Amino acid sequence: MNRKRALVSDTFNLKKRRNGTEKFGAVSNKDGPADIKSTMEYLMTLFPRKLFNDALPQIVLKHQLYSIHNDKTLVDKEVSKLRESGELLMFQLGFDAEAFGLLFTSDYKAKVLAGEEGKATRAVVEKFLEKVVSSCTDLSFSKDKMLREFLFTDSEITQLVKSGVLTVRDAGSWWLSIPNSGKFTKYFIQGRKAVLGMVKKSKYSEALQADLEERRTTSQVKFPMKYLIHDIVGAELVESIPTTSGTLLRFVDS
């Protein structure tokens, strides 16, 4: 495959986990719910709230957890438990079929309601948060389910799309979504591509993680480097290799 032509595709497709590759920050202890939750909280401290005027909930990508915990299956299991308990929400982020955003339900509700202050759509959004978000773990909803199970009208669904808590998936179905998250996606994609470019342009297409964290970045990188490094490692866009000099990140060519 021509590398230039495939850059965008390669950048946003999650790679199959390679045998024998260590993850940056990977741990081998038991990944219980508290560990996964504390990892979520740590990754959220890297989220640049001020960049979005504190209007967005703190978003973590699920695969970022894989850069810290080396048992992917157990991570998925514990994330599912947190979702089933109503503590965590998961979203399909749109730029890749395997890219899922995670955030705490309480944070999502608080930011959504703050954004609805004084708007005509607030009442229907409150109804949606109470009847749907509080009780359902689905990533998307069909028109039939919205009308028959949750008892929303066509007009109310239109208002939910307008408010940004739903976005069109296809004719007759909608994704659960994060209002005003378009800027997040734009800046995240720019940052990922820029950091991957830094690794690729380094000698032998590899760089020490500690050195990468300290590099002066361009205007294209608006997220903290650590946030983006957890992304490219967890998504297996780079290999993470332990060395006597520290963790080495090596660009994965396709």
C-alpha positions in Angstrom: 0.0 0.0 0.0 1.3 3.5 -0.9 2.2 5.1 2.5 1.3 8.6 1.5 -2.0 7.6 0.1 -2.8 5.5 3.2 -1.6 7.9 5.9 -5.0 9.0 7.1 -6.3 5.4 7.0 -3.3 4.0 8.8 -3.4 6.8 11.4 -6.9 6.1 12.5 -7.1 2.3 12.2 -6.3 0.4 15.4 -3.6 -2.1 14.8 -3.6 -5.8 15.8 -1.7 -6.2 19.1 1.8 -7.5 18.3 3.2 -10.4 20.3 6.2 -9.5 22.5 5.6 -5.8 22.5 5.5 -4.0 25.9 3.1 -1.2 26.4 4.1 2.2 27.8 3.2 2.2 31.4 1.9 -1.4 31.2 1.2 -3.1 34.5 0.8 -6.8 35.2 -1.1 -6.5 38.6 -4.7 -7.4 38.9 -6.8 -4.9 36.8 -9.8 -4.7 39.2 -12.5 -2.1 38.8 -10.7 0.3 41.2 -7.6 0.1 39.1 -9.4 0.8 35.8 -11.4 3.6 37.4 -8.2 5.2 38.9 -6.6 4.8 35.5 -9.5 6.6 33.9 -9.2 9.4 36.5 -5.4 9.7 35.8 -6.0 9.9 32.0 -8.7 12.5 32.6 -6.2 14.8 34.4 -4.4 15.0 31.0 -7.5 16.2 29.3 -7.1 19.9 28.4 -10.3 21.3 29.9 -9.4 25.0 29.3 -8.9 24.3 25.6 -12.7 23.7 25.4 -13.6 26.4 27.9 -14.5 23.6 30.3 -17.6 23.0 28.3 -16.8 19.4 27.5 -16.7 16.4 29.9 -13.2 14.9 30.3 -12.9 12.3 27.5 -10.7 9.2 27.5 -10.4 6.8 24.6 -10.9 3.2 25.6 -7.7 2.1 23.9 -5.7 4.6 26.0 -6.3 2.2 28.9 -4.5 -0.5 27.0 -1.3 1.6 27.1 -1.3 1.2 30.9 -3.0 -2.2 31.5 -1.7 -5.2 29.6 -4.7 -7.4 29.8 -7.0 -6.0 27.1 -9.8 -8.5 27.8 -9.9 -7.7 31.5 -9.9 -4.0 30.8 -12.9 -4.4 28.5 -14.7 -6.5 31.1 -14.2 -3.9 33.8 -15.2 -1.1 31.5 -18.4 -3.0 30.8 -19.1 -3.4 34.5 -18.6 0.3 35.1 -21.0 1.0 32.2 -23.6 -1.5 33.5 -23.5 0.1 36.9 -24.3 3.5 35.3 -21.0 5.1 36.3 -19.4 5.2 32.9 -20.7 6.1 29.4 -19.2 5.0 26.1 -19.5 6.8 22.7 -18.6 5.9 19.1 -16.4 8.9 18.2 -17.0 8.8 14.5 -13.5 9.1 13.0 -12.8 5.3 13.4 -15.1 2.4 13.8 -13.0 1.1 16.7 -12.4 4.4 18.5 -14.6 4.7 21.6 -14.7 7.6 24.0 -15.3 7.0 27.7 -16.5 9.5 30.3 -18.1 9.5 33.7 -21.9 9.7 33.5 -22.2 12.4 36.2 -19.7 14.6 34.2 -21.6 14.1 31.0 -25.0 15.0 32.5 -23.5 18.1 34.3 -21.9 19.5 31.1 -25.0 18.7 28.9 -27.3 20.5 31.4 -25.0 23.5 31.7 -25.0 23.8 27.9 -28.8 23.7 27.9 -29.2 26.5 30.4 -31.9 28.9 29.1 -32.6 26.9 25.9 -36.0 25.7 24.7 -34.6 22.1 24.3 -33.7 21.8 28.0 -36.9 20.0 29.1 -36.6 17.3 26.4 -32.8 16.9 27.1 -33.5 16.4 30.8 -36.1 13.7 29.9 -33.5 12.0 27.7 -30.9 12.0 30.4 -33.3 10.6 32.9 -35.1 8.0 30.7 -32.3 6.9 28.4 -28.8 7.8 29.6 -29.5 6.7 33.2 -30.9 3.3 32.3 -29.5 2.2 28.9 -26.0 1.2 27.8 -26.7 1.3 24.1 -24.3 3.2 21.8 -27.1 4.0 19.3 -30.9 4.0 19.2 -33.4 3.1 16.5 -36.4 5.2 15.8 -38.7 2.4 16.9 -36.9 2.2 20.3 -37.0 5.9 20.8 -40.7 6.1 20.0 -42.0 2.9 21.5 -39.7 2.1 24.4 -38.7 5.6 25.6 -41.8 7.3 24.4 -40.3 10.3 22.6 -42.1 12.0 19.7 -40.6 12.8 16.3 -40.4 16.4 17.3 -38.6 15.6 20.5 -36.0 13.5 18.7 -35.4 16.4 16.3 -34.8 18.6 19.4 -32.3 16.0 20.8 -30.4 16.0 17.6 -30.4 19.8 17.6 -29.0 19.8 21.2 -26.2 17.4 20.2 -27.0 14.5 22.5 -27.9 12.5 19.5 -26.3 12.5 16.1 -27.5 10.7 12.9 -26.1 7.3 12.4 -28.2 6.4 9.3 -31.8 6.7 8.2 -33.9 5.9 11.3 -31.2 5.6 13.9 -28.9 7.9 16.0 -25.7 7.6 18.0 -25.5 8.8 21.6 -23.2 11.8 21.3 -21.3 14.5 23.2 -22.5 18.0 22.4 -20.0 20.4 20.9 -17.3 17.6 20.5 -16.4 18.5 16.9 -13.5 20.6 18.0 -12.3 17.8 20.2 -12.2 15.4 17.2 -10.5 18.0 15.0 -7.7 18.8 17.6 -7.3 15.1 18.5 -6.8 14.0 14.9 -4.3 16.9 14.3 -2.4 16.0 17.4 -2.2 12.3 16.7 -0.9 12.9 13.2 1.7 15.4 14.4 3.0 13.1 17.2 3.2 10.1 14.8 5.1 12.4 12.4 7.6 13.2 15.1 8.3 9.6 15.7 8.5 8.7 12.0 10.9 11.5 11.2 13.2 10.6 14.1 16.3 8.5 13.4 15.3 4.9 12.6 11.7 6.1 13.0 11.9 5.7 16.8 12.2 8.0 19.8 12.5 7.8 23.5 9.1 8.4 25.1 10.7 10.8 27.7 12.3 12.8 24.9 9.1 13.0 23.0 7.2 14.3 26.0 9.7 17.2 26.3 9.7 18.2 22.7 8.5 21.6 21.7 5.3 21.2 19.7 3.7 23.0 16.8 0.4 24.8 16.8 -1.1 21.5 15.5 -0.6 19.9 18.9 -3.1 21.3 21.4 -3.4 18.2 23.6 -0.7 17.3 26.2 1.9 15.0 24.8 1.3 12.4 27.4 -2.4 12.2 26.4 -1.4 11.7 22.8 1.3 9.2 23.6 -1.2 7.0 25.6 -3.3 7.2 22.4 -0.7 6.1 19.9 0.6 3.3 22.2 -2.8 2.0 23.1 -3.9 2.1 19.4 -0.7 0.3 18.5 0.3 2.9 16.0 3.8 2.7 17.6 5.6 -0.2 19.3 6.6 0.5 22.9 9.9 -1.1 23.7 11.6 -1.1 27.2 15.4 -0.2 27.0 18.0 0.7 29.5 17.5 4.4 28.5 13.8 4.3 29.0 10.8 3.4 26.9 11.4 3.5 23.2 8.5 4.2 20.8 9.0 2.8 17.3 6.8 3.8 14.4 4.7 0.9 13.0 4.8 0.9 9.2 2.0 -1.0 7.4 
